[in-house]
Amino acid sequence: MKQELAQIALVVNDYEEAIEFYIKKLHFTLIEDTTLSSRKRWVIIAPPGATGCRVLLAKADTAEQRARIG
């Protein structure tokens, strides 16, 4: 049985900081950046040349979430 991972969520401290790191330093592609509310965005990036793998950047809101950044 073939299995694959299509999308994962990564908890980040700041959207702009994370986007800059992944896009400018690692050359990921910005797939989507949609504002959902004043504090939340739907930000999806993908590694260069990826055909199925995507990463959702999720901004930490609580202390418990901030403890899981990285």
PyRosetta script that sets phi, psi and omega in degrees:
from pyrosetta import init, pose_from_sequence

init()
pose = pose_from_sequence("MKQELAQIALVVNDYEEAIEFYIKKLHFTLIEDTTLSSRKRWVIIAPPGATGCRVLLAKADTAEQRARIG")
pose.set_psi(1, 124.5)
pose.set_omega(1, 178.4)
pose.set_phi(2, -82.1)
pose.set_psi(2, 132.7)
pose.set_omega(2, 177.0)
pose.set_phi(3, -127.6)
pose.set_psi(3, 150.2)
pose.set_omega(3, 174.8)
pose.set_phi(4, -149.6)
pose.set_psi(4, 155.3)
pose.set_omega(4, 177.7)
pose.set_phi(5, -100.9)
pose.set_psi(5, 119.7)
pose.set_omega(5, -174.4)
pose.set_phi(6, -96.9)
pose.set_psi(6, -36.7)
pose.set_omega(6, -178.4)
pose.set_phi(7, -151.6)
pose.set_psi(7, 138.0)
pose.set_omega(7, 175.2)
pose.set_phi(8, -127.3)
pose.set_psi(8, 158.7)
pose.set_omega(8, 175.6)
pose.set_phi(9, -105.4)
pose.set_psi(9, 139.4)
pose.set_omega(9, 178.4)
pose.set_phi(10, -125.2)
pose.set_psi(10, 122.0)
pose.set_omega(10, -179.3)
pose.set_phi(11, -79.6)
pose.set_psi(11, 127.5)
pose.set_omega(11, -177.7)
pose.set_phi(12, -125.5)
pose.set_psi(12, 160.2)
pose.set_omega(12, 178.9)
pose.set_phi(13, -79.6)
pose.set_psi(13, -36.4)
pose.set_omega(13, -174.3)
pose.set_phi(14, -148.9)
pose.set_psi(14, 131.8)
pose.set_omega(14, -179.3)
pose.set_phi(15, -60.2)
pose.set_psi(15, -51.5)
pose.set_omega(15, -175.2)
pose.set_phi(16, -62.0)
pose.set_psi(16, -42.0)
pose.set_omega(16, 178.8)
pose.set_phi(17, -62.5)
pose.set_psi(17, -44.2)
pose.set_omega(17, -179.7)
pose.set_phi(18, -67.1)
pose.set_psi(18, -43.6)
pose.set_omega(18, 179.2)
pose.set_phi(19, -60.7)
pose.set_psi(19, -46.1)
pose.set_omega(19, -179.9)
pose.set_phi(20, -59.5)
pose.set_psi(20, -44.1)
pose.set_omega(20, -179.7)
pose.set_phi(21, -62.4)
pose.set_psi(21, -52.8)
pose.set_omega(21, -175.1)
pose.set_phi(22, -70.6)
pose.set_psi(22, -38.2)
pose.set_omega(22, -176.8)
pose.set_phi(23, -79.8)
pose.set_psi(23, -48.1)
pose.set_omega(23, -174.3)
pose.set_phi(24, -84.0)
pose.set_psi(24, -36.1)
pose.set_omega(24, -176.9)
pose.set_phi(25, -90.8)
pose.set_psi(25, -41.3)
pose.set_omega(25, -176.5)
pose.set_phi(26, -102.8)
pose.set_psi(26, -2.4)
pose.set_omega(26, 176.0)
pose.set_phi(27, 61.9)
pose.set_psi(27, 31.6)
pose.set_omega(27, 172.7)
pose.set_phi(28, -67.7)
pose.set_psi(28, 164.3)
pose.set_omega(28, 177.3)
pose.set_phi(29, -102.9)
pose.set_psi(29, 133.5)
pose.set_omega(29, 174.9)
pose.set_phi(30, -81.9)
pose.set_psi(30, 113.7)
pose.set_omega(30, -177.9)
pose.set_phi(31, -87.3)
pose.set_psi(31, -44.2)
pose.set_omega(31, -177.7)
pose.set_phi(32, -153.3)
pose.set_psi(32, 143.6)
pose.set_omega(32, 174.5)
pose.set_phi(33, -145.2)
pose.set_psi(33, 93.8)
pose.set_omega(33, -175.7)
pose.set_phi(34, -116.7)
pose.set_psi(34, 130.5)
pose.set_omega(34, 176.4)
pose.set_phi(35, -78.1)
pose.set_psi(35, 126.6)
pose.set_omega(35, 179.5)
pose.set_phi(36, -100.3)
pose.set_psi(36, -35.7)
pose.set_omega(36, 178.1)
pose.set_phi(37, -156.9)
pose.set_psi(37, -173.7)
pose.set_omega(37, -179.5)
pose.set_phi(38, -66.8)
pose.set_psi(38, -18.6)
pose.set_omega(38, -177.9)
pose.set_phi(39, -118.5)
pose.set_psi(39, -11.2)
pose.set_omega(39, -174.3)
pose.set_phi(40, -124.4)
pose.set_psi(40, 143.6)
pose.set_omega(40, 176.1)
pose.set_phi(41, -134.0)
pose.set_psi(41, 157.3)
pose.set_omega(41, 174.8)
pose.set_phi(42, -107.0)
pose.set_psi(42, 99.2)
pose.set_omega(42, -175.4)
pose.set_phi(43, -115.3)
pose.set_psi(43, 116.9)
pose.set_omega(43, 179.4)
pose.set_phi(44, -118.9)
pose.set_psi(44, 130.9)
pose.set_omega(44, 178.0)
pose.set_phi(45, -126.2)
pose.set_psi(45, 164.3)
pose.set_omega(45, 178.1)
pose.set_phi(46, -144.0)
pose.set_psi(46, 147.4)
pose.set_omega(46, 176.6)
pose.set_phi(47, -65.3)
pose.set_psi(47, 156.9)
pose.set_omega(47, 179.9)
pose.set_phi(48, -57.4)
pose.set_psi(48, 130.7)
pose.set_omega(48, 177.1)
pose.set_phi(49, 77.0)
pose.set_psi(49, 2.9)
pose.set_omega(49, -178.0)
pose.set_phi(50, -66.5)
pose.set_psi(50, 142.5)
pose.set_omega(50, 177.1)
pose.set_phi(51, -112.3)
pose.set_psi(51, -10.9)
pose.set_omega(51, -178.4)
pose.set_phi(52, -145.0)
pose.set_psi(52, -25.5)
pose.set_omega(52, -175.9)
pose.set_phi(53, -84.3)
pose.set_psi(53, 129.8)
pose.set_omega(53, 176.4)
pose.set_phi(54, -135.2)
pose.set_psi(54, 157.4)
pose.set_omega(54, 178.9)
pose.set_phi(55, -125.5)
pose.set_psi(55, 127.5)
pose.set_omega(55, 174.2)
pose.set_phi(56, -94.7)
pose.set_psi(56, 121.3)
pose.set_omega(56, 177.1)
pose.set_phi(57, -87.0)
pose.set_psi(57, 118.1)
pose.set_omega(57, -177.5)
pose.set_phi(58, -115.1)
pose.set_psi(58, 120.0)
pose.set_omega(58, -178.5)
pose.set_phi(59, -77.9)
pose.set_psi(59, 131.6)
pose.set_omega(59, 179.2)
pose.set_phi(60, -69.5)
pose.set_psi(60, 134.5)
pose.set_omega(60, 178.4)
pose.set_phi(61, -108.4)
pose.set_psi(61, -36.0)
pose.set_omega(61, -174.6)
pose.set_phi(62, -109.6)
pose.set_psi(62, 167.4)
pose.set_omega(62, 178.0)
pose.set_phi(63, -62.6)
pose.set_psi(63, -37.2)
pose.set_omega(63, 178.5)
pose.set_phi(64, -63.4)
pose.set_psi(64, -42.0)
pose.set_omega(64, 177.9)
pose.set_phi(65, -67.8)
pose.set_psi(65, -41.6)
pose.set_omega(65, 179.5)
pose.set_phi(66, -62.4)
pose.set_psi(66, -28.7)
pose.set_omega(66, 177.7)
pose.set_phi(67, -67.9)
pose.set_psi(67, -15.4)
pose.set_omega(67, -177.8)
pose.set_phi(68, -106.0)
pose.set_psi(68, 10.3)
pose.set_omega(68, 179.8)
pose.set_phi(69, -64.1)
pose.set_psi(69, 138.8)
pose.set_omega(69, 175.2)
pose.set_phi(70, 122.6)
pose.dump_pdb("model.pdb")
